[in-house]
Amino acid sequence: MNDSYKSCVVAFCHNNLISLYLHVSESARHVTTDGRNAFVLKRLKAQLKRPENKIIKKEIKSMIVGAGKHDLEKQLINLAGIIEDNNYLADAESSWHELLMDLHQQTGFEIEPYNDKTEQHKNNTVFVLKDEIFDSIQSSGKVGTLSMFVASSSKEQQVTLIEYLSKLESDFTLLAEGIEISTDNKMLIRLKYTR
């Protein structure tokens, strides 16, 4: 999904929800789900031919067709939420990728995905879990702590990496309790996404 499409969908959903809530607040009586659907349906039909909605015309038509079977208010809320969650995930993954590339350039550590078959004896390598960001968003709705498994050739290499991470000026911060060092020059490092 491109950015103009996403922003158009979110703005469309928010504008229709705001209009619905203003309509409900101005009503002297309780507005039922059927009444809310009728109001939103009327707005959808009016917005179908607007030039600013051209890129989402297909989505508007499908909402109009399904109006009798679905709660349009919930559909608008869910659709906007999906787009916003997708943007959050994309931003977090982009920041994580930038951090890992910068870490490689600044420290010389190689970056590799971690799985059960990974050879962890490679020195000066940072192993990261491939879908850790996505999995944490799926389970909790936000990016949790992210982990790096590090195999280094010396204590000096570990110090270089820790110094780099402690001076981060990005969307990630090194957790105070986030470093575990073993005797065989291996480390587990935890970072927190702060955006």
C-alpha positions in Angstrom: 0.0 0.0 0.0 1.4 3.4 -0.9 1.3 6.3 1.5 -1.3 8.4 -0.4 -3.7 5.4 -0.4 -3.2 4.7 3.3 -3.6 8.4 4.3 -6.8 8.6 2.1 -8.3 5.6 3.8 -7.5 6.7 7.3 -8.8 10.3 6.6 -11.9 8.9 5.0 -12.6 6.7 8.0 -11.9 9.4 10.6 -14.0 12.0 8.8 -17.0 9.7 8.5 -16.7 8.7 12.1 -16.4 12.3 13.3 -19.5 13.2 11.3 -21.4 10.2 12.7 -20.5 11.1 16.3 -21.5 14.7 15.7 -24.8 13.5 14.3 -25.3 11.2 17.3 -24.5 13.9 19.8 -26.8 16.4 18.2 -29.7 13.9 18.2 -32.2 14.3 21.0 -32.8 10.6 21.1 -30.7 7.4 21.1 -29.4 6.6 17.7 -29.6 2.8 17.0 -27.1 0.8 15.0 -29.6 0.8 12.1 -29.9 4.6 12.4 -26.1 5.0 12.5 -25.8 2.7 9.4 -28.3 4.8 7.5 -26.4 8.0 8.3 -23.1 6.5 7.3 -24.6 4.9 4.2 -26.0 8.3 3.1 -22.5 9.8 3.5 -20.8 7.0 1.7 -23.1 7.4 -1.3 -22.4 11.1 -1.4 -18.7 10.6 -1.2 -18.5 8.0 -3.9 -18.0 10.5 -6.7 -15.7 12.9 -4.9 -12.4 13.3 -6.7 -10.4 13.0 -3.5 -11.8 9.5 -2.9 -11.0 8.2 -6.4 -8.2 5.9 -5.2 -10.6 4.3 -2.7 -13.7 4.2 -4.8 -13.7 0.4 -4.9 -13.6 0.2 -1.1 -16.4 2.7 -0.7 -18.6 0.6 -3.2 -18.0 -2.6 -1.3 -19.0 -0.9 2.0 -22.2 0.4 0.3 -23.0 -3.0 -1.0 -22.4 -4.7 2.4 -24.2 -2.0 4.4 -27.3 -4.1 5.1 -25.2 -7.0 6.5 -22.5 -5.1 8.5 -22.2 -2.4 11.1 -20.6 0.4 9.1 -19.3 2.2 12.2 -17.3 -0.8 13.2 -16.0 -1.3 9.7 -14.7 2.2 9.6 -13.0 1.8 13.0 -11.5 -1.5 12.1 -10.2 -0.3 8.7 -8.6 2.8 10.1 -7.0 0.7 12.9 -5.6 -1.9 10.5 -3.9 0.9 8.4 -2.5 2.6 11.6 -1.2 -0.7 13.0 0.4 -1.4 9.6 2.1 2.0 9.6 3.4 1.4 13.2 4.8 -2.0 12.2 6.5 -0.6 9.1 8.0 2.3 11.1 9.4 -0.1 13.7 10.8 -2.5 11.2 12.4 0.4 9.2 14.0 1.8 12.4 15.3 -1.7 13.4 16.8 -2.2 9.9 18.5 1.2 10.0 19.9 0.5 13.4 21.3 -2.9 12.3 22.9 -1.5 9.2 24.4 1.4 11.2 25.7 -1.1 13.8 27.4 -3.1 11.0 29.0 0.0 9.5 30.2 1.4 12.8 31.4 -1.7 14.6 32.1 -4.2 11.8 29.9 -6.9 13.3 28.0 -9.0 10.8 24.2 -9.2 11.1 22.5 -12.5 10.5 19.0 -13.9 11.2 18.8 -16.3 14.1 17.0 -19.7 13.9 17.5 -23.2 15.4 20.0 -24.1 12.8 22.2 -21.0 13.1 25.8 -21.6 13.8 26.4 -19.4 16.9 30.2 -19.9 16.9 30.7 -17.3 14.2 32.7 -14.5 15.8 31.8 -10.8 15.6 28.3 -11.6 14.5 25.0 -10.2 15.8 22.1 -12.6 15.4 18.6 -11.2 15.4 15.2 -12.9 15.4 13.6 -12.4 12.0 9.9 -11.7 13.0 10.4 -10.5 16.6 8.8 -7.0 15.9 5.8 -8.5 14.1 5.3 -11.2 16.7 5.4 -8.7 19.6 2.9 -6.4 17.9 0.6 -9.4 17.2 0.7 -10.5 20.9 0.6 -7.1 22.7 -0.3 -4.4 20.1 3.1 -2.7 20.5 6.7 -3.3 19.9 8.2 -4.9 22.9 11.8 -5.6 23.9 14.0 -6.7 20.9 16.9 -9.0 21.4 20.3 -9.5 19.8 22.5 -12.5 20.4 26.1 -11.6 19.9 29.2 -13.8 19.4 32.4 -11.8 19.6 36.1 -12.7 19.3 37.2 -10.7 22.4 36.1 -8.6 25.3 37.3 -5.5 23.4 34.8 -6.3 20.6 32.0 -6.6 23.3 33.0 -3.2 24.8 32.9 -1.6 21.3 29.4 -3.0 20.7 28.1 -2.0 24.1 29.6 1.6 23.8 27.9 1.9 20.3 24.5 0.8 21.7 24.8 3.0 24.8 25.2 6.1 22.6 22.3 5.4 20.3 20.3 8.3 19.0 17.5 6.4 17.4 14.1 4.9 18.1 15.8 2.3 20.3 17.4 2.5 23.7 19.6 0.0 25.5 17.8 -1.3 28.6 19.8 -0.9 31.8 19.3 -4.6 32.7 19.5 -5.5 29.0 23.0 -7.1 28.8 23.9 -10.6 29.7 27.5 -11.7 29.1 28.6 -15.3 29.2 32.2 -16.5 29.7 32.6 -17.6 26.1 32.4 -14.1 24.6 28.7 -14.4 23.9 26.1 -11.8 24.9 22.4 -11.3 24.9 21.4 -7.6 24.5 17.9 -6.2 24.8 16.7 -3.0 23.3 13.5 -1.1 23.8 11.6 0.6 20.9 10.7 4.1 22.1 8.6 5.6 19.4 
